[in-house]
């Protein structure tokens, strides 16, 4: 199964899949509203604004698995993201990214290695997976790598070519 065919609901609860990402370059990120890394939303939104017209999108998946840092309801998450960071990129349902209830999207993504050659579990909020237009995962960036880090930007720009 391609990543695009995996069933997933929007943050508003509408069922679907990631088919809307097919043919785009996507930065898939597990997000949280009450994390020390939450200000990364600003950088993610700047990437969306800078590259969106070129066929790029950020795709956010709220996750409450890391010290309960995303406890809100879907409505609270949407309001926070909109009011605080002006998020315009798509947000999907709150999911588990690790463990026995790991969402199928993250079963696929976590099979891919980061720059140090490490695959497996997401280690914290705001881990980033770059998905190419054809559904491949050419890059994975851990939490401490900011969205506008030169390595992330270079990977996005290479994928957009």
VENZIPE-V743670 format. One record per pair of residues at least 4 apart in sequence whose ideal C-beta (glycine too) atoms are under 8 Angstrom apart, sorted by the first residue. I is the first residue (numbers start at 1). J is the second residue. If there is no record, write none. Layout:
((I & J) (I & J))
//
This chain:
((1 & 5) (1 & 6) (1 & 104) (2 & 6) (2 & 135) (3 & 18) (3 & 21) (3 & 105) (3 & 108) (3 & 109) (3 & 131) (3 & 135) (4 & 17) (4 & 18) (4 & 19) (4 & 21) (4 & 22) (4 & 135) (5 & 17) (5 & 18) (5 & 19) (6 & 17) (6 & 18) (6 & 104) (6 & 105) (6 & 108) (7 & 15) (7 & 16) (7 & 17) (7 & 104) (8 & 16) (8 & 17) (8 & 18) (8 & 92) (8 & 93) (8 & 95) (8 & 103) (8 & 105) (9 & 13) (9 & 14) (9 & 15) (9 & 16) (9 & 92) (9 & 93) (10 & 14) (10 & 16) (10 & 90) (10 & 91) (10 & 92) (10 & 93) (11 & 62) (11 & 74) (11 & 77) (11 & 78) (11 & 91) (11 & 92) (11 & 93) (11 & 94) (12 & 74) (12 & 78) (13 & 74) (13 & 93) (16 & 20) (18 & 22) (18 & 26) (18 & 59) (18 & 105) (20 & 24) (20 & 90) (21 & 26) (21 & 57) (21 & 59) (21 & 131) (22 & 133) (22 & 135) (23 & 55) (23 & 133) (24 & 55) (24 & 56) (24 & 57) (24 & 133) (25 & 51) (25 & 55) (25 & 56) (25 & 57) (25 & 130) (25 & 131) (25 & 132) (25 & 133) (25 & 156) (25 & 159) (25 & 160) (26 & 56) (26 & 57) (26 & 58) (26 & 59) (26 & 130) (26 & 131) (27 & 44) (27 & 47) (27 & 56) (27 & 57) (27 & 58) (27 & 59) (27 & 128) (27 & 129) (27 & 130) (27 & 131) (27 & 147) (27 & 152) (27 & 156) (28 & 58) (28 & 59) (28 & 61) (28 & 105) (28 & 109) (28 & 128) (28 & 129) (28 & 130) (28 & 131) (29 & 40) (29 & 44) (29 & 58) (29 & 59) (29 & 60) (29 & 61) (29 & 126) (29 & 127) (29 & 128) (29 & 129) (30 & 60) (30 & 61) (30 & 62) (30 & 63) (30 & 95) (30 & 97) (30 & 106) (30 & 122) (30 & 125) (30 & 126) (30 & 127) (31 & 38) (31 & 41) (31 & 60) (31 & 61) (31 & 62) (31 & 63) (31 & 70) (31 & 81) (31 & 91) (31 & 125) (31 & 126) (32 & 37) (32 & 38) (32 & 62) (32 & 63) (32 & 64) (32 & 66) (32 & 69) (32 & 70) (32 & 125) (32 & 126) (33 & 38) (33 & 62) (33 & 69) (33 & 70) (33 & 72) (33 & 76) (33 & 77) (33 & 80) (33 & 81) (34 & 38) (34 & 68) (34 & 69) (34 & 70) (34 & 71) (35 & 66) (35 & 69) (35 & 70) (35 & 124) (35 & 125) (35 & 126) (37 & 124) (37 & 125) (37 & 126) (37 & 143) (38 & 69) (38 & 125) (38 & 126) (39 & 43) (40 & 44) (40 & 126) (40 & 146) (40 & 147) (41 & 45) (41 & 81) (41 & 84) (41 & 85) (41 & 87) (42 & 46) (42 & 85) (43 & 47) (43 & 146) (43 & 147) (43 & 148) (44 & 48) (44 & 58) (44 & 60) (44 & 87) (44 & 89) (44 & 147) (45 & 49) (45 & 58) (45 & 85) (45 & 86) (45 & 87) (45 & 88) (45 & 89) (46 & 50) (46 & 147) (46 & 148) (47 & 51) (47 & 56) (47 & 58) (47 & 147) (47 & 148) (47 & 152) (47 & 153) (47 & 156) (48 & 52) (48 & 56) (48 & 57) (48 & 58) (48 & 88) (48 & 89) (49 & 88) (51 & 55) (51 & 56) (51 & 156) (51 & 160) (52 & 56) (52 & 57) (52 & 88) (52 & 89) (54 & 160) (55 & 133) (55 & 160) (56 & 156) (56 & 160) (57 & 89) (57 & 90) (58 & 89) (58 & 90) (59 & 89) (59 & 90) (59 & 92) (60 & 81) (60 & 87) (60 & 89) (60 & 90) (60 & 91) (60 & 92) (61 & 91) (61 & 92) (61 & 93) (61 & 94) (61 & 95) (61 & 97) (61 & 103) (61 & 105) (61 & 106) (62 & 70) (62 & 72) (62 & 77) (62 & 91) (62 & 92) (62 & 93) (62 & 94) (62 & 95) (63 & 70) (63 & 94) (63 & 95) (63 & 96) (63 & 97) (63 & 122) (63 & 125) (64 & 68) (64 & 69) (64 & 70) (64 & 71) (64 & 94) (65 & 96) (65 & 97) (65 & 98) (65 & 99) (66 & 124) (66 & 125) (69 & 125) (70 & 77) (70 & 94) (70 & 125) (72 & 76) (72 & 77) (72 & 80) (73 & 77) (74 & 78) (74 & 93) (74 & 94) (75 & 79) (76 & 80) (77 & 81) (77 & 91) (77 & 94) (78 & 82) (78 & 91) (79 & 83) (80 & 84) (81 & 85) (81 & 87) (81 & 91) (82 & 86) (82 & 87) (87 & 91) (95 & 103) (95 & 105) (95 & 106) (96 & 101) (96 & 102) (96 & 103) (96 & 106) (97 & 102) (97 & 103) (97 & 106) (97 & 110) (97 & 121) (97 & 122) (97 & 127) (98 & 102) (98 & 106) (98 & 110) (98 & 121) (98 & 122) (102 & 106) (102 & 107) (102 & 110) (103 & 107) (104 & 108) (105 & 109) (106 & 110) (106 & 122) (107 & 111) (108 & 137) (109 & 129) (109 & 131) (109 & 137) (109 & 140) (110 & 119) (110 & 120) (110 & 121) (110 & 122) (111 & 119) (112 & 119) (112 & 129) (112 & 137) (112 & 140) (113 & 117) (113 & 118) (113 & 119) (113 & 140) (114 & 118) (114 & 119) (114 & 140) (114 & 141) (114 & 142) (115 & 139) (115 & 140) (115 & 141) (115 & 151) (122 & 127) (123 & 127) (123 & 142) (123 & 143) (124 & 142) (124 & 143) (125 & 143) (126 & 143) (127 & 140) (127 & 141) (127 & 142) (127 & 143) (128 & 140) (128 & 141) (128 & 145) (128 & 147) (128 & 152) (129 & 137) (129 & 139) (129 & 140) (129 & 141) (130 & 137) (130 & 138) (130 & 139) (130 & 140) (130 & 141) (130 & 152) (130 & 155) (130 & 156) (130 & 159) (131 & 135) (131 & 136) (131 & 137) (132 & 136) (132 & 137) (132 & 138) (132 & 159) (133 & 159) (138 & 155) (138 & 158) (138 & 159) (139 & 151) (139 & 152) (139 & 155) (141 & 145) (141 & 149) (141 & 151) (141 & 152) (145 & 149) (145 & 151) (145 & 152) (146 & 152) (147 & 152) (148 & 152) (148 & 153) (149 & 153) (150 & 154) (151 & 155) (152 & 156) (153 & 157) (154 & 158) (155 & 159) (156 & 160) (157 & 161))
//
